[in-house]
Amino acid sequence: MPDTGQNYDSIIKKLGEIPTLPLVAAKVNSLLNDPKSNSQEIAEIIKQDQALTTKVLKLINSPYYSIPGGVTDVQRACAFLGYNTLAQIILGLSIFSLFAENPVVNFNLKEFWKHALAVAIGAETIAKKISYPRPEECFTAGLLHDLGKAAMYAISPDDLIDISKTAERDKETFFDTEIKMNGVRHTILGGLLAQRWRLPLVLSTAIRTHHIHYYERVKMLGDLARPVTIVSVANMIAHNNRLGFGGDSKPRIIEDSELAVLGMGKNGLQAVIPVICKGVESSAREFLRSF
């Protein structure tokens, strides 16, 4: 088994090579923290990046959002989706786009992004099911939960491939394989990058802790345990239903106690799975063509 432990310090050091938060994402991140911000401001910001505007509109016009007649501009989209939802989508996709270049041999980036989209849709679907008050932030947390793997893709692709291949050979999860190989965990990488970019606390916490056992999560995170658990369950649903590929080669068991954190039972879980699968398949193909 390859040992990535010797590369730990060099990988952490290389994290500094990843660019700062894209300008649009930085501005939207700032707006999300400003209660006085409005849809006109966000429309003006995204006009600065036509490629990102195209990607945002492709996702918004997918069957997942079901906007009657579709939309051709960001401000009209805001009227249908709401300001916070639109801002969260723009923030997530702007970061998403930062890693869309420089394809790595033996790693299917589009399947990885499909997995990220599946977790985003899954997290938002679960959040709505249990009446979590901010489902849009669960969408973005789901989209960015594997930010550390994206960082590894950019700065240490050989390690990413080694871990993925070893997990596949051993029929293990990516996270457990990272631990066995004594390497830097993607949750640490993602957490450090989120901290550097000053992402909202709920996003950085989900990126850093979505693999922590739910008992520890409840003790450590307080109110943030609920959105992180939403992302964790959505992640397991995406893996188990092969919605894209995030590096896991072992099915995940979603325990009753974890569902209980969400006030959700097995019946509730079984009810959302087909909704999530349909949402992903209806939106992924057209959306991923832009990456």
N, C-alpha and C positions, 0 to 999 in steps of 0.2 A: 504494500500500500504506500503511495507517495506520501511524504510528510511535508506539509506546508508550514509547519511550525517555525522552521528556520527563516521563513520569509516574513514572519509577523511584523517585525520592525520596519522592513523595507516597504511592505504594503501600506502600513499606517503612514509612513513618510510620503509615499506616492499619492496619498489622498489629497495632498496639497496641490497636485497637478490638475485636479478636476477644477474647471472654471468656477468662478463665483456664480451665484444664482443668476439665471438669465434676467435681463433688465425688466422684461414684462412681468416675470414671476415675482421679482423683487418689489415692483410697484404694486402689483395685486396683493402681495403679502402685506404690504403696508396699508392698503385700503381695507383689508379684512380686519385690521386692528383700529380702524378709524370709524366710529359710529356715525360720523357726518358724511361719509362717502356715499356716492350714488351711481346709478347705472350709466349716466352720461360720462362720468370719469372713467369707468372701466371700458366703455366703448372707445373712448379716445386713446386709452393706453394700448388696447389690442390692435388698433389700426396701425400701430408701428411695426407689426409683425404679420405680414399677409399670409405667410405659410402657416403660422399658428392659427390665424383666423380661419383658414380653410379646414384645419383639423378640428377645431372647436365646432364649427358649423356642421361638419360631417357627423360628429358624434351626436350633436343636438338634434339633427334631422334624421337620426336612425329611428327605427321602430320602437326602440326602448323608451324614448321620451314621448313619442306619438303626438307631436305638435301638429295640429290640423293645418294642412297645406304647406308645412315646412316654413322655415325662416331663412332670410338671406342676409340679415345683419344682426349684430350682437345686441343692439338695444331692443329689437323686437323679441329676440330670444329671452331677454331679461323679463319682458312682460309676461311670458308664459312660465318661465322656470323660477323666477325670483332672483333677487340680487345675490344672495349668499350662495345659492346653487351654482349660478353662472360663474361667480368669482372662484369658487372651489374647483370647478371644471378647468378654468383657464390656468389656475395655479398648478394643478396636477399635470395637465398636458404640456405646459411650458417646461416643466422639469423633465417629463417623459421625453420630450424632443431633444433634450441635451445629449441623450445617449443613443440617438437613432442612427448615428454615423459609424464608420469604421467597422464593417461587419467582421465578425470573428469566425474563422473556420471551425466547424464541428460544434457550433452553438447556434440554435435557431432563435434569433432575437424576436421574430414575429410571434412565435409560440410563447415566448417568455412574456411579451407584451399582452398577448391574449389572456394569459394567466392573470396578469395584473389587472386587466380590464374585468375579468371574471370575478376577482376578489372585490373590486370596486362595486360592481353591480350587485354582487351577493351581499356585501356589507350594507349597501343602501336599502336593498330589499328587506333584509332582516331588521334593520333599524325602523323601517316603516311598519313592519309586521308587529313589532313590540312597542310601537309608539315612542321610540327614542326621539327627543325633540329636535335634533339636528342631523337628519339622515345625510345631508349633503357633505358634512365633514367626514362621515363614515365612508362615503364614496371616495373622497380624496385620500383618506388614510389607507383604504384598500388598494387604490391605484399605486400608492407609493410605499406599501409595506415592505417590498423587497428592494428598496433603494440601495441597500448594501450590496446586493447581487449585481445591480446595474453599475455600481461603483467598481466592483471587482471586474466586471466586463471591460470597463474602460482602462483600469490601471494594472490589472493582473489577470488577463484572460486565461493564461495557462493554468493557474490555480482554479479558476472557475470550472474549466473543462475537466481537470483532474478530479475535483470533488464530485461533479455531475456524473462522470464515468464510474467512479468508485461507488457512488450511491446506486447507480444502475446495476453494477456487477453484484453488489452485496444486497440488493433489494432493500435499501434503507432510505431514510429521509435525508435531504440535503443537510439539514441542521445537525442531525446526529452524526453524519459523516464528517462534517466540519470538526466536531468535537473529537471524534476518533483520530482524525488526521492532525490534531493539535494545531489547527490553523486559526487565523483570525475569523471570527464569526461575522456573517453578513449583517447580523443585527447590531454588532458593535460598529462596523463600518458605516452602516446607514444612520445609526444614531449620531455618530460624530459629524457626518455630513449635514444632517438635519440641524444639529446644533450650530455648526458653522454658518449655515444659511439662515438661521433664526426662524425656522418654520414654526408655525403655531404649536403649542405644547401638545395638543391631542395628536397631531400628526407625528411629531418626533417621538412621543411615547409609544404609539402604535408600532412605529418602525423599529424601535429598540426592544420592545417587550412582548411582541405577539407570540413568541415561542415559550415564554415563561409559563410554568404550570399555573392553572387558574387559581388554585388556592393561594399561591404566592402573589399572584396578580392582585387578588382582592385585598390581601394584607398590605401590599406595597403601594398600590395606586389610588386607593380611595375611589372617588367619583370617576376617575379615568379608567377604572377596571372594566366598566360596562362597554364603552366604545372599543376598547382594545379587544375585549372578548368577542364583540361583534365581528371584528376583523379576523380574529383567530378562527372562529367558526366558519366564516365565509372562505377563508384560505383552505380549510380542510375540505369543504364542499367542492371547491374548484379542483383541488388535487384528486379527490376521490372520483369525480365525474369527468376527469381528463379534459377540463376546460383550459386549453393551453398547456404549457409545461413550465413548471418552476424549479425543476431539478430533483423532485421527489420520485422515488421508485418504490414506495411502500404506502399502502392505504393508511389513512389516519382514522382513529377511532374517536368519534365525538361523544364524550361521556355525558350522562344525564346530569351530573353535578355541574358541568360547564354550561349546559343549556339552562340549568336552574338559575345561574347568575343573571341570565337574560329574562327570566320568567317565562321560559319557553320549554315545552316538552317535546318528546319524539314526534308526536303528531304534527306539532307546529313546524318542526324541522322538515318532515316529509312533505308538508304543504308548500314550503318555499323552494325546495330543490328544483322542481320542474319550472317554476317561475324564473328562477335564476338561469337555468340552462337555456330557456327560451330567450331571455333577455340578452344573453351573451351571443347566442348564435344569430340573433336578428340584427345585432349591431357590429359584431367584430369584423366581418369580412370587408365591408365597405370602409369602415373606420381605419383598419390596418393597412389599407392600400395607400394611405397618405404617409406611411412611415417607411 
